Every structure is written in structure tokens, then in C-alpha cells.
Amino acid sequence: MNRRRPGGTAQGPADAGFSLAEVAVTMSIMSIMMVIFTGAILQVYRTSTATESLTTAQSQLWIAFQRLDRQLRYASWIATPGQFGTAWYVEFAGPASTECRQLRLETAPAGGNGVDGQGVLQVIEWTQGHPPPAGGPGQTIASQVVTTGVAPFFEQQSANATPYASPSSGAVGTDFTTDSQRLRIRLTTKAAAGTAQVDTTFTALNTSRDTPTTNACSEGRPH
């Protein structure tokens, strides 16, 4: 005669345990859930990192443009932008004609032809008559700038020009001409998978239609 514990059956006790198949199925389900959970955590981390990097790049570029706005607003002359070697350049004079500044955007990686590294925007300052050495260091105001397939980065608009007229706008803007020199800057920053674009035109209030096209501050451009 079989004896049974309370709650048991004739085939075995109530705490007989799990079979190997049940344990294997349970472990498989737990492994799948762990993979899904880990993947979700990694995705959140990647998204957070990419957003933080892009925000940093945008903030850096915005601070740089605030500085350029103060300097270019009171400029007394703006050069025609150009490229020398692997970098783009544009010079401009401050309120006093002896104050010279230059924007330089490097398009080559550091260690190659580029001195400062690809995507680095710098400001170089000097007193007229004492130009900086070619390729000399400047103050970095932005980095992570995309330099492939987006040139020109700098575009000068002369006084008496019609910068807003375009074939697609028809008659709108075609009668407008500016009394001052202007500098258009188009930059794209990239961080992780995100990009941010800035397209801004600065007006030099100390220029006019009589401002000469040449200025001694052009001495700072390499040649």
C-alpha cells in the first residue's frame, strides 16, 4: 500500500520539483527577456549620448556665432573669401582699420595637410602691419564642422548687391540692394548620427557702397 503525504499523490510527493525540460524552457524565456531588456537599455544609452553630443555641438556653434555677430557687426571691411591649401579663409577689419581678424576653417585631418584638424573653425587676430605666420595657431571657436560637399562656407555680399534675389522668388526681392557689406556663413556640425545646420548672414554696419574692395588686412591670408 502506498502512503501519501498531505497534498501529495500516489505518483509522488507534492514537492517532487521540476523536470529538466521545464527548467530548460524557463531559462530560454529568461534569456530572451534579458536580451530584449539589455537591447532596450543600450538603445536608450545610444540615443542619450547622441543627443548630448549634438546639443554640445549646437551650443558651441551658437556661442561662436554670437561672438562673430559682435565682431562682424562693427567690421569696416570684409574680404572676398577664398581657399588656400586645405583651409577656407575670410579676413575682415574691425572698427579701427588697424584691427585685423581672419576666419579659418580647416578641411583636412590633423597630421595630414591640415594643421588644426578637419572641421575646426578658428579666429586669428593681429595688428595691421604684423600679420600672423602662415598656418599659425588661432583661437578655436567651433569644431565638428562638416567639410565635405558643403562649400562654400563663407560668401561675401558686396554693398549695392542683391543678395536675396533668386530665380525661384520671381519679382520678390529683386529690387532690394544692400548699403553695407555682408558675410554669409553656412556651417553644418555633426555629432554621432545627428547634424545641425546654421546659415546666417552678418551685416557690417561700418561699411558702405564707398568701402574699398581691398584692405591691408588681406596681408594675413597665406599665399
C-alpha positions in Angstrom: 0.0 0.0 0.0 1.3 3.5 -1.0 1.5 6.1 1.7 0.8 9.7 0.6 1.8 12.9 2.3 -0.9 15.5 2.7 -1.3 17.3 -0.7 0.6 14.5 -2.4 -0.5 12.0 -5.0 0.0 8.3 -5.4 2.6 9.0 -8.1 4.9 11.2 -5.9 5.1 13.9 -3.3 3.9 17.5 -3.9 7.5 18.9 -3.8 8.8 16.5 -6.4 10.4 19.6 -8.3 10.7 20.5 -12.0 11.7 18.3 -14.9 14.8 19.1 -16.9 12.6 20.2 -19.9 10.7 22.7 -17.7 14.0 24.2 -16.4 15.3 24.5 -20.0 12.2 26.3 -21.2 12.2 28.7 -18.3 15.9 29.5 -18.8 15.2 30.1 -22.5 12.4 32.5 -21.8 14.5 34.4 -19.2 17.4 34.6 -21.7 15.1 36.1 -24.4 13.8 38.6 -21.9 17.3 39.6 -20.8 18.3 40.1 -24.4 15.3 42.4 -25.1 15.9 44.3 -21.8 19.6 44.8 -22.5 18.9 45.9 -26.1 16.4 48.5 -24.9 18.9 49.8 -22.3 21.7 50.1 -24.9 19.3 51.9 -27.3 18.4 54.4 -24.7 22.1 55.0 -23.9 23.0 55.5 -27.5 20.1 57.9 -28.1 21.0 59.9 -24.9 24.7 60.0 -25.9 23.9 61.1 -29.5 21.5 63.8 -28.2 24.1 65.1 -25.7 26.8 65.3 -28.3 24.6 67.1 -30.8 23.4 69.5 -28.2 27.1 70.3 -27.2 28.0 70.9 -30.9 25.0 73.2 -31.4 25.7 75.1 -28.2 29.4 75.5 -29.3 28.4 76.8 -32.7 25.8 79.1 -31.3 28.4 80.7 -28.9 30.8 81.1 -31.8 28.1 82.8 -33.9 27.3 85.2 -31.0 30.9 86.2 -30.9 31.1 86.6 -34.7 27.9 88.7 -34.6 29.6 91.2 -32.3 32.8 91.4 -34.4 31.3 91.4 -37.9 28.5 93.9 -37.0 31.1 96.6 -36.5 33.6 95.5 -39.2 34.8 98.2 -41.5 35.8 95.9 -44.4 35.2 92.3 -45.4 37.4 90.4 -47.8 36.3 88.1 -50.6 36.6 84.6 -49.1 38.9 82.0 -50.7 40.7 78.8 -50.2 44.4 78.3 -49.8 45.8 74.8 -49.3 43.3 72.8 -47.3 41.6 75.7 -45.5 39.0 78.3 -46.2 39.7 81.9 -45.3 38.0 85.3 -45.0 39.5 88.4 -43.5 37.8 91.5 -42.0 38.8 94.7 -40.4 37.5 95.9 -37.0 36.0 99.4 -36.3 39.6 100.7 -36.3 41.3 99.9 -39.6 44.4 98.6 -37.8 42.4 95.7 -36.2 42.5 92.7 -38.4 40.8 89.4 -38.0 40.6 86.2 -40.0 38.2 83.2 -40.0 39.8 80.0 -40.9 38.1 76.6 -41.5 40.4 73.6 -41.9 39.2 70.8 -44.2 42.0 68.3 -43.8 42.6 65.9 -40.9 45.2 66.7 -38.3 48.5 65.1 -39.0 47.9 65.3 -42.8 47.8 68.5 -44.7 45.7 70.2 -42.1 47.4 72.0 -39.2 44.4 72.2 -36.8 42.4 69.2 -37.8 39.4 68.7 -40.0 36.2 70.7 -39.1 37.9 73.2 -36.8 36.9 76.9 -37.1 39.3 79.4 -35.7 39.7 83.2 -35.4 43.1 84.8 -35.9 43.7 88.4 -34.7 46.6 90.7 -35.4 47.5 94.4 -35.7 47.8 95.7 -39.2 51.4 95.5 -40.4 52.2 92.5 -38.2 50.4 89.6 -40.0 50.4 86.1 -38.3 52.7 83.4 -39.7 51.1 81.1 -42.3 49.4 78.2 -40.6 49.9 79.8 -37.2 47.6 78.9 -34.3 44.3 80.7 -33.8 41.5 80.6 -31.2 39.2 77.6 -31.8 35.6 78.7 -31.7 33.9 75.7 -33.2 34.7 72.1 -34.0 33.0 69.0 -35.6 32.2 71.1 -38.6 31.3 69.0 -41.7 33.7 70.0 -44.5 32.7 67.5 -47.2 30.5 68.6 -50.1 29.1 71.8 -48.4 31.4 74.5 -49.7 31.5 77.5 -50.0 31.4 78.0 -46.3 31.9 81.8 -46.5 30.3 84.1 -49.0 30.8 87.9 -49.2 28.0 90.1 -50.4 29.2 93.5 -51.6 27.3 96.7 -51.0 24.9 97.5 -53.8 24.4 93.8 -54.4 21.0 92.0 -54.5 21.7 89.1 -52.1 18.1 88.0 -51.7 17.1 87.9 -55.4 16.7 84.4 -56.8 15.1 82.8 -59.9 12.6 81.0 -57.7 11.3 84.1 -56.0 10.2 85.9 -59.1 9.9 89.7 -58.6 10.2 89.3 -54.8 13.4 90.8 -53.5 14.8 91.7 -56.9 14.6 95.5 -56.2 16.5 95.2 -52.9 20.1 96.3 -52.7 22.2 96.5 -49.5 24.1 99.6 -48.5 26.7 97.6 -46.5 29.0 94.6 -47.0 27.6 91.3 -45.7 29.2 88.0 -44.9 27.1 84.8 -45.2 28.4 81.8 -43.2 27.0 78.3 -43.8 28.2 75.6 -41.5 27.0 72.1 -40.6 28.0 70.3 -37.4 27.8 66.6 -36.9 27.8 64.6 -33.7 27.1 60.8 -33.8 24.2 60.4 -36.2 22.8 63.9 -35.8 23.5 67.0 -37.7 22.8 70.7 -37.2 22.9 73.4 -39.8 23.5 77.2 -39.5 23.0 79.6 -42.4 23.5 83.2 -41.2 24.3 86.5 -42.9 26.1 89.2 -40.9 25.9 92.9 -41.9 29.0 95.1 -41.4 27.4 98.4 -40.3 30.7 100.3 -40.6 30.8 99.6 -44.4 29.1 101.4 -47.2 28.9 101.5 -51.0 32.2 103.5 -50.9 34.1 100.9 -48.9 37.2 99.9 -51.0 37.4 96.3 -52.2 41.0 96.0 -50.9 42.4 96.5 -47.4 45.7 96.0 -45.7 44.2 93.2 -43.5 44.4 90.9 -46.6 48.1 90.6 -45.6 47.0 87.8 -43.2 46.0 85.4 -45.9 48.6 82.8 -46.8 49.9 82.9 -50.4 
